[in-house]
Amino acid sequence: MMRPPATHDRLAPGAHCRITEEQWALALEKHEPLHQWGSAFLVDDGPQVRAFLRDVSGEGRHTAWCFDDARSARARDGVAQVEALEIALAKLISAEMDRGSASPAEQAAVEAARGAYVQAAEGLYAELLVIGKPPAE
């Protein structure tokens, strides 16, 4: 007998629901993430982007989202921006490793690039992973 799909597999665009730890883990195994940041990951299902957040507080508030068209587009654009910053950071680190050392200016450039990358990724996930309507811009 076939089990019906999990609730999070049937979410309408713009909806969210609580999921279990097991559902979060199964979603991570089942999908190739578009992007992952900590215990949250995004999946591009074609028309919509879905998100899965594992609550690390111990309170079990794991959540799944199915973004509407606008938030799906924002997720894709945001991931592209984060990945561009990640590539820039990787190039700076690689160049430093190739040289075997770094000047204070080069070290500052790496730290600035690292900060920009972390800020962009954390900002994107904070923007997307909200319950209810996102804050007005």
C-alpha positions in Angstrom: 0.0 0.0 0.0 1.4 3.4 -1.0 1.6 6.1 1.6 0.3 9.6 0.7 2.9 12.2 0.2 4.0 14.1 3.3 2.2 17.3 4.1 5.2 19.4 3.0 5.2 17.8 -0.4 1.7 19.2 -1.0 2.2 22.7 0.1 0.7 25.4 -2.0 2.9 28.3 -3.1 3.3 30.7 -0.2 2.4 28.1 2.4 4.5 26.5 5.2 4.1 23.7 7.7 5.9 22.1 10.6 7.8 19.0 9.9 9.5 16.3 11.9 13.2 15.7 12.3 12.8 12.6 10.1 11.0 14.6 7.4 13.7 17.2 7.3 16.4 14.5 7.0 14.5 12.6 4.3 14.0 15.9 2.3 17.7 16.5 2.5 18.4 13.0 1.2 15.8 13.1 -1.5 16.6 16.5 -3.1 19.7 18.1 -4.5 19.9 21.4 -2.6 20.0 24.6 -4.6 21.8 26.0 -1.6 22.4 25.1 2.1 23.3 27.3 5.0 23.7 25.6 8.3 20.6 23.6 9.1 18.5 25.2 6.3 18.4 24.3 2.7 16.7 25.4 -0.5 15.4 23.1 -3.2 14.4 24.3 -6.7 11.3 22.3 -7.7 10.9 24.1 -11.1 8.2 26.6 -10.7 8.7 27.0 -6.9 11.6 27.0 -4.5 11.1 25.0 -1.3 12.9 25.5 1.9 13.5 23.2 4.8 14.7 24.4 8.2 15.9 22.2 11.0 15.3 24.0 14.3 18.6 23.6 16.3 17.1 25.1 19.5 15.8 21.7 20.6 12.2 22.8 20.5 11.5 20.8 17.4 10.1 23.6 15.3 11.4 22.2 12.0 9.6 23.9 9.1 9.0 23.5 5.4 8.1 26.3 3.0 6.9 26.4 -0.6 7.6 29.9 -1.8 5.3 31.9 -4.0 6.6 33.1 -7.4 8.1 36.3 -6.0 9.9 34.6 -3.1 11.1 31.8 -5.4 12.6 34.4 -7.8 14.2 36.2 -4.8 15.6 32.8 -3.5 17.2 32.1 -6.9 18.6 35.6 -7.3 19.9 35.6 -3.7 21.6 32.2 -4.2 23.3 33.5 -7.3 24.6 36.5 -5.4 25.8 34.4 -2.4 27.5 32.0 -4.8 29.3 34.8 -6.6 30.6 36.1 -3.2 31.7 32.6 -2.3 33.7 32.3 -5.5 35.3 35.7 -5.0 36.3 34.6 -1.4 37.6 31.2 -2.7 39.8 33.0 -5.3 41.3 35.2 -2.6 42.0 32.3 -0.3 43.4 30.2 -3.2 45.7 33.1 -4.2 46.9 33.5 -0.6 47.6 29.7 -0.4 49.5 29.8 -3.7 51.7 32.7 -2.4 52.2 31.0 0.9 51.7 34.3 2.8 49.6 37.4 2.7 50.2 41.0 3.4 48.0 42.8 5.9 46.1 44.4 3.0 45.5 40.9 1.4 44.4 39.5 4.8 42.0 42.4 5.2 40.6 41.7 1.7 40.0 38.1 2.6 38.3 39.0 5.9 36.1 41.6 4.0 35.2 39.0 1.4 34.4 36.5 4.1 32.2 39.0 5.9 30.3 39.9 2.8 29.7 36.3 2.0 28.5 35.4 5.5 26.3 38.6 5.7 24.7 37.9 2.3 23.9 34.2 3.1 22.6 34.9 6.6 20.6 37.9 5.2 19.1 35.8 2.5 18.0 33.0 4.8 16.7 35.5 7.4 14.7 37.2 4.7 13.2 34.0 3.2 12.6 31.8 6.3 9.8 33.8 8.0 6.4 32.6 9.0 3.7 34.7 7.4 4.2 37.5 5.0 7.8 38.8 4.6 8.3 42.3 6.0 7.4 45.1 3.6 10.4 46.8 1.9 
